[in-house]
Structure formats: C-alpha cells, structure tokens
Amino acid sequence: MADGLTIALDGMGGDNAPDAIVRGAAIARERMPQLRYLIYGDESRLRPLLDAEPVLKDVVDLRHTDQVVANTDKPSAALRTGKRSSMRLAIDAVQADEAACAVSAGNTGALMAMAMFGLRTIAGVERPAICSFFPTERGETCMLDLGANVACDADNLVQFAVMGEAFARTAMGIDKPTVGLLNVGVEDLKGKDEVKLAASSLRASDLPIEFKGFVEGDDIARGTVDVVVTDGFTGNIALKTAEGTSRLISAFLREAFQSSLSAKIGYLFARRAMQKLKLRVDPRRYNGAVLLGLNGIVVKSHGGTDALGFANAIGVAYDMATHGFIAKMKQDFERLRAPDSGA
C-alpha cells in the first residue's frame, strides 16, 4: 500500500459488523487523512459497504476470508480453529509488519489469546493487561487491568503501573501521569499483601513514575490520579459498575423529566445542558480498550458499539502508533529490569 499509517481491521467482529466497521473506518479516515486500512472479512458483504464510502476509495486493501470468530467461541477453540478468521488475520498483519496496529470489536477472550500467541509479550511483561478510559471530574483517567488477569501478584501490578503510565503519556498526551494503586484505603497498612508489596516496589524504583500511593474506589470518578492500577477481577467489576450506574442515572433522568407537564417544560429549558451531559458521558467517546504488554498494538472495541464508537477505537490505535507507544514501553521495562532499578 502507499504511504500512510496502515491499520488492520477485523471486518466481521462485533454485534454490528460489518456495517459499523466500514462506516467507522470512514469516519476515522475523515479525521485522519493519512490512514489506510487492511480489512479482513467476507468480501460479498464488505465490498458494497466500501463502495458506498467515497472517502475509503483507494485506501483499503480488502482481503477475503469467510471464517469468523463468534462471540460464543471459547478462546482455546478460537485459537485452534480460527487461523483464517478475520480476527486472526488482522493480528497476523501486525506481526508481519504489514500494519501498525489491529482493531477488533470481536470476542475479547479470543482476541487476547490470538494476540498473545501471534505477537508475544515484550521482555519483562509476564501478562498483558486490558486498559481503557474513564470520564472523571478532572477529564479522563485510564485504568488497568479490566479483566484479562483475575489474580495478580505484586510484580504483575508493578508491570501494569509501567504499562499504564506509558499509555497515559502516549494515548492521553499527559507529560508526567500520576499513578495510584486501587485499594480499600489509603493507609499503608490496609489492603492485600500483593498490593502493599507493589506499592513498596514502586516507591523504591528509580523509574520516572509519579506514584501517588493508594487510591480508593471513589477516587476513580474524582480523577485523583491519571492511572489506576488493579487486578483484572476488581477492575472488571469497577468497569461494569460504572457502566451500570451511568445507565441507571440516564433512566432516572428520563423518568424525572417525563413525570409531569411542568417537568417536561423544564426539560425544554434544560435541553442544551442535558445534551452536553449526554455527550460528556457518552461511552462511545471512551471506546477502545488496549491490550497492553504485547509486541504490537491491538485495540479492542466494545462489541456493541456503533460506527462512531468504532472510529474512536481506531483513533486510539492511531495515537499509540504515531506516538511510538511500543518503543516507550520497551524502554521503561529495560529500566525496570536493570539491577539497580530497586524494583
């Protein structure tokens, strides 16, 4: 393909594929004109959609495959039988340096398994982690792990801190991100042993990380730190709780504004403010969880997102590739493994 940044897309992954994938690719291309794509999937379904998007003319290399990883497929089965799937081929394109990164809205477990198998982890990383954004009072906070690793030891948490800090610098544009370990209290004596050991290691390390110690659950929404580090069990529960709370508040607001004639009239006056609030907490703005720790960039889009959400996931991949995320992370882990690092 010609000059530009090439991103490999799983054209068949997700609840709204392939329509949302192609439209999302077009939206992202309008925002970032240097983007080019390798799109893997069923040509009979993808070609008409691509032909309907003039902005994608001459910037897409469509590669046919009729094999798709289903949402119900177990990771082990997908890894074993899905070698020609649209998801696996997109990851293989990154491994072969045909693409700078891959984006999929498909099965999360299968994507993690295939990415680990195809790309491996960088030196110093025992386990990859899933990282994504949260809206906060101060702007945005990223959090990891969000479900890849249910149980973690102190070394895993230290590695997550290094990866998350590099992610915040790259994808969020923060020069010196602050990092906190999620705990049941901010006091040094509270929490599980692995969390306390991880805190000790981060304090003793000479890594250029601005470690702020422990943070609690309500600190996430406050934006107390830029990077929240925790195990995948806790992180996934926090994520799903936040998503559920957002839906609950939206339902309460709809119910309140429909409760009476005066409430409906009040909504007319508050409509602009409500639209602003809706935009602020729109989950599509924060779509794009990154599989950190791999020898390549892989972004997981929410499976149920629409075209705008998928375009934002492509944007996350673009930012990480153009700002040299992998090189930054490798440099940080070289320092972490150094004998005098203190970690």
HELIX and SHEET records of a PDB file:
HELIX    1   1 ASP A   19  ARG A   31  1                                  13    
HELIX    2   2 GLU A   43  ASP A   51  1                                   9    
HELIX    3   3 PRO A   54  LEU A   56  5                                   3    
HELIX    4   4 PRO A   75  THR A   81  1                                   7    
HELIX    5   5 SER A   86  GLN A   95  1                                  10    
HELIX    6   6 THR A  108  LEU A  119  1                                  12    
HELIX    7   7 ALA A  154  ALA A  171  1                                  18    
HELIX    8   8 ASP A  193  ALA A  204  1                                  12    
HELIX    9   9 GLY A  217  ARG A  222  1                                   6    
HELIX   10  10 GLY A  232  PHE A  257  1                                  26    
HELIX   11  11 LEU A  261  ARG A  280  1                                  20    
HELIX   12  12 PRO A  283  TYR A  286  5                                   4    
HELIX   13  13 ALA A  307  THR A  322  1                                  16    
HELIX   14  14 PHE A  325  ARG A  337  1                                  13    
SHEET    1   A11 VAL A  60  HIS A  64  0                                        
SHEET    2   A11 LEU A  35  GLY A  41  1                                        
SHEET    3   A11 LEU A   5  ASP A  10  1                                        
SHEET    4   A11 CYS A 101  SER A 104  1                                        
SHEET    5   A11 ILE A 297  LYS A 300  1                                        
SHEET    6   A11 ALA A 289  LEU A 292 -1                                        
SHEET    7   A11 ALA A 129  THR A 136 -1                                        
SHEET    8   A11 GLY A 139  LEU A 144 -1                                        
SHEET    9   A11 VAL A 227  VAL A 229  1                                        
SHEET   10   A11 THR A 178  LEU A 182  1                                        
SHEET   11   A11 GLU A 210  VAL A 215  1                                        
END                                                                             
